């Protein structure tokens, strides 16, 4: 069962999009997990590539969005195992990619 604060974080992260495609990190399956402790939140992210050129942009967007929700401390942990694959995507994410002409 997802705690209310964790649900709030997941919902806020739906507003953060991949810089290369206008699809939320949640729908891309890049958010592996969240943990909330008071005004501190830890987000586990998996990137689509280990040398992702947008890594810093993504981190900045995640921090800014969660700070808008009142989380003063935002920690981002990158998860490389298991690696990100398209199977992590939501159906909405797959539909959005197809709309942009990307095969999934």
Backbone as CSV, one residue per row, in Angstrom:
resi,resn,N_x,N_y,N_z,CA_x,CA_y,CA_z,C_x,C_y,C_z
1,UNK,0.848,-1.186,0.000,0.000,0.000,0.000,0.890,1.244,0.000
2,UNK,0.575,2.183,-0.870,1.350,3.419,-0.989,0.854,4.419,0.056
3,UNK,1.791,4.986,0.813,1.461,5.988,1.821,1.044,7.287,1.129
4,UNK,0.211,8.115,1.805,-0.260,9.358,1.180,0.854,10.262,0.668
5,UNK,1.933,10.443,1.459,3.025,11.307,1.003,3.732,10.712,-0.205
6,UNK,3.883,9.395,-0.221,4.518,8.747,-1.366,3.638,8.878,-2.610
7,UNK,2.331,8.754,-2.437,1.410,8.932,-3.568,1.522,10.348,-4.118
8,UNK,1.671,11.320,-3.218,1.833,12.721,-3.633,3.111,12.899,-4.448
9,UNK,4.179,12.223,-4.056,5.436,12.299,-4.795,5.260,11.679,-6.180
10,UNK,4.661,10.493,-6.240,4.453,9.839,-7.541,3.632,10.737,-8.468
11,UNK,2.595,11.346,-7.923,1.740,12.219,-8.739,2.527,13.438,-9.218
12,UNK,3.330,14.033,-8.350,4.145,15.193,-8.737,5.145,14.807,-9.825
13,UNK,5.725,13.607,-9.725,6.710,13.175,-10.715,6.083,12.947,-12.091
14,UNK,4.765,12.813,-12.139,4.083,12.712,-13.438,4.200,14.025,-14.219
15,UNK,4.495,15.119,-13.505,4.673,16.421,-14.150,6.070,16.610,-14.728
16,UNK,6.997,15.736,-14.361,8.377,15.843,-14.832,8.525,14.983,-16.078
17,UNK,8.891,15.632,-17.169,8.986,14.898,-18.424,10.433,14.655,-18.826
18,UNK,10.603,13.645,-19.635,11.907,13.364,-20.217,12.254,14.550,-21.115
19,UNK,13.461,15.098,-21.021,13.813,16.268,-21.830,13.803,16.007,-23.338
20,UNK,13.943,14.751,-23.743,13.982,14.444,-25.166,12.619,14.090,-25.745
21,UNK,11.713,13.634,-24.891,10.355,13.281,-25.312,9.381,13.815,-24.272
22,UNK,8.295,14.405,-24.682,7.354,14.965,-23.702,6.507,13.873,-23.028
23,UNK,7.183,12.987,-22.313,6.528,11.879,-21.615,7.033,11.897,-20.176
24,UNK,6.143,11.697,-19.221,6.552,11.768,-17.821,7.551,10.673,-17.480
25,UNK,8.396,10.975,-16.494,9.355,9.986,-16.027,8.640,8.751,-15.496
26,UNK,7.467,8.953,-14.900,6.691,7.832,-14.378,6.246,6.932,-15.527
27,UNK,5.675,7.526,-16.578,5.214,6.724,-17.716,6.364,6.097,-18.493
28,UNK,7.528,6.725,-18.443,8.704,6.129,-19.077,9.236,4.953,-18.261
29,UNK,8.763,4.810,-17.014,9.242,3.732,-16.160,10.605,4.022,-15.564
30,UNK,10.960,5.286,-15.519,12.277,5.684,-15.015,12.306,5.861,-13.500
31,UNK,11.135,5.970,-12.874,11.079,6.092,-11.423,10.968,4.684,-10.850
32,UNK,12.009,4.266,-10.169,12.055,2.914,-9.611,11.419,2.850,-8.231
33,UNK,11.449,3.955,-7.501,10.866,3.965,-6.172,11.009,5.320,-5.520
34,UNK,10.198,5.543,-4.480,10.285,6.770,-3.686,10.179,6.401,-2.212
35,UNK,10.811,7.195,-1.379,10.755,7.010,0.068,10.655,8.394,0.697
36,UNK,9.639,8.592,1.519,9.410,9.884,2.153,9.634,9.757,3.653
37,UNK,10.431,10.686,4.186,10.663,10.784,5.623,10.540,12.255,6.002
38,UNK,9.367,12.647,6.464,9.127,14.054,6.812,9.175,14.930,5.579
39,UNK,10.070,15.954,5.599,10.177,16.853,4.445,11.313,16.424,3.514
40,UNK,11.770,15.196,3.712,12.845,14.646,2.879,12.288,13.514,2.017
41,UNK,12.688,13.511,0.755,12.247,12.448,-0.140,13.449,11.917,-0.912
42,UNK,13.481,10.608,-1.049,14.521,9.951,-1.848,13.833,9.321,-3.047
43,UNK,14.356,9.636,-4.222,13.793,9.120,-5.467,14.837,8.228,-6.122
44,UNK,14.431,7.027,-6.475,15.301,6.122,-7.208,14.938,6.225,-8.681
45,UNK,15.928,6.615,-9.478,15.716,6.787,-10.919,16.599,5.836,-11.706
46,UNK,16.034,5.294,-12.752,16.808,4.550,-13.734,16.768,5.346,-15.024
47,UNK,17.887,5.504,-15.643,17.939,6.264,-16.895,17.933,5.311,-18.079
48,UNK,17.529,5.827,-19.219,17.444,4.986,-20.416,18.812,4.659,-20.995
49,UNK,19.831,5.400,-20.579,21.194,5.152,-21.039,22.167,5.562,-19.932
50,UNK,23.243,4.813,-19.768,24.196,5.126,-18.693,24.890,6.462,-18.910
51,UNK,25.036,6.871,-20.137,25.687,8.155,-20.428,24.641,9.185,-20.862
52,UNK,23.507,9.180,-20.197,22.396,10.067,-20.560,22.839,11.527,-20.480
53,UNK,22.790,12.244,-21.601,23.223,13.641,-21.592,22.265,14.562,-20.830
54,UNK,21.066,14.077,-20.537,20.066,14.905,-19.863,20.000,14.640,-18.360
55,UNK,20.945,13.895,-17.825,20.920,13.500,-16.414,20.760,14.694,-15.482
56,UNK,21.545,15.733,-15.676,21.476,16.899,-14.790,20.150,17.645,-14.937
57,UNK,19.632,17.732,-16.164,18.338,18.389,-16.381,17.237,17.632,-15.645
58,UNK,17.281,16.314,-15.737,16.270,15.492,-15.079,16.333,15.689,-13.567
59,UNK,17.531,15.640,-13.006,17.695,15.836,-11.558,17.164,17.189,-11.117
60,UNK,17.501,18.215,-11.859,17.042,19.566,-11.528,15.518,19.646,-11.580
61,UNK,14.921,19.079,-12.625,13.459,19.103,-12.754,12.781,18.339,-11.619
62,UNK,13.324,17.187,-11.248,12.761,16.391,-10.154,12.841,17.183,-8.855
63,UNK,14.008,17.749,-8.563,14.176,18.520,-7.321,13.204,19.706,-7.269
64,UNK,13.152,20.470,-8.348,12.277,21.647,-8.369,10.816,21.262,-8.178
65,UNK,10.379,20.204,-8.842,8.971,19.819,-8.743,8.630,19.338,-7.335
66,UNK,9.520,18.564,-6.728,9.239,18.061,-5.383,9.371,19.145,-4.333
67,UNK,10.229,20.117,-4.558,10.307,21.250,-3.645,9.020,22.071,-3.701
68,UNK,8.381,22.121,-4.847,7.079,22.791,-4.957,6.038,22.099,-4.092
69,UNK,6.223,20.807,-3.852,5.299,20.034,-3.010,5.653,20.132,-1.529
70,UNK,6.723,20.880,-1.203,7.082,21.079,0.192,8.175,20.166,0.716
71,UNK,8.799,19.410,-0.151,9.903,18.555,0.267,11.196,19.358,0.135
72,UNK,11.754,19.743,1.278,12.942,20.598,1.269,14.198,19.849,0.837
73,UNK,14.270,18.587,1.190,15.449,17.785,0.864,15.059,16.704,-0.138
74,UNK,15.656,16.761,-1.305,15.374,15.780,-2.349,16.679,15.085,-2.709
75,UNK,16.717,13.795,-2.467,17.879,12.991,-2.814,17.521,12.124,-4.013
76,UNK,18.444,12.054,-4.949,18.211,11.226,-6.134,19.285,10.155,-6.172
77,UNK,18.825,8.930,-6.245,19.718,7.780,-6.332,19.497,7.131,-7.702
78,UNK,20.570,6.949,-8.432,20.448,6.290,-9.736,20.549,4.789,-9.563
79,UNK,19.640,4.103,-10.224,19.566,2.646,-10.171,19.988,2.112,-11.535
80,UNK,20.987,1.266,-11.526,21.471,0.693,-12.788,21.167,-0.796,-12.894
81,UNK,20.745,-1.383,-11.765,20.437,-2.805,-11.752,19.131,-3.008,-11.013
82,UNK,18.078,-3.381,-11.679,18.061,-3.802,-13.078,18.106,-2.600,-14.017
83,UNK,18.682,-2.800,-15.179,18.733,-1.706,-16.143,17.337,-1.374,-16.668
84,UNK,17.189,-0.118,-17.079,15.920,0.303,-17.664,15.712,-0.413,-18.992
85,UNK,14.484,-0.869,-19.218,14.086,-1.415,-20.521,12.693,-0.881,-20.826
86,UNK,12.288,-0.993,-22.058,10.964,-0.481,-22.445,9.829,-1.228,-21.742
87,UNK,10.107,-2.395,-21.195,9.082,-3.135,-20.465,8.668,-2.418,-19.179
88,UNK,9.486,-1.491,-18.702,9.156,-0.725,-17.501,8.118,0.363,-17.781
89,UNK,7.913,0.692,-19.042,7.005,1.781,-19.412,5.552,1.421,-19.130
90,UNK,4.762,2.443,-18.789,3.319,2.242,-18.669,2.728,2.177,-20.069
91,UNK,1.506,1.714,-20.146,0.835,1.674,-21.450,0.677,3.080,-22.014
92,UNK,0.425,4.073,-21.129,0.306,5.463,-21.566,1.624,5.953,-22.175
93,UNK,2.730,5.551,-21.569,4.038,5.931,-22.092,4.297,5.332,-23.464
94,UNK,3.912,4.074,-23.635,4.101,3.406,-24.932,3.247,4.068,-26.010
95,UNK,2.026,4.417,-25.652,1.138,5.095,-26.611,1.730,6.442,-27.006
96,UNK,2.239,7.175,-26.016,2.832,8.490,-26.300,4.041,8.356,-27.216
97,UNK,4.890,7.370,-26.981,6.049,7.178,-27.855,5.612,6.839,-29.274
98,UNK,4.630,5.979,-29.401,4.121,5.633,-30.745,3.592,6.885,-31.441
99,UNK,2.941,7.760,-30.660,2.424,9.016,-31.223,3.563,9.848,-31.807
100,UNK,4.727,9.792,-31.165,5.899,10.533,-31.634,6.700,9.762,-32.666
101,UNK,6.175,8.618,-33.093,6.847,7.861,-34.145,7.954,6.949,-33.687
102,UNK,7.975,6.636,-32.383,8.999,5.752,-31.841,8.384,4.381,-31.626
103,UNK,9.022,3.382,-32.159,8.537,1.998,-32.027,8.866,1.464,-30.641
104,UNK,7.866,0.861,-29.999,8.100,0.234,-28.685,7.545,-1.173,-28.656
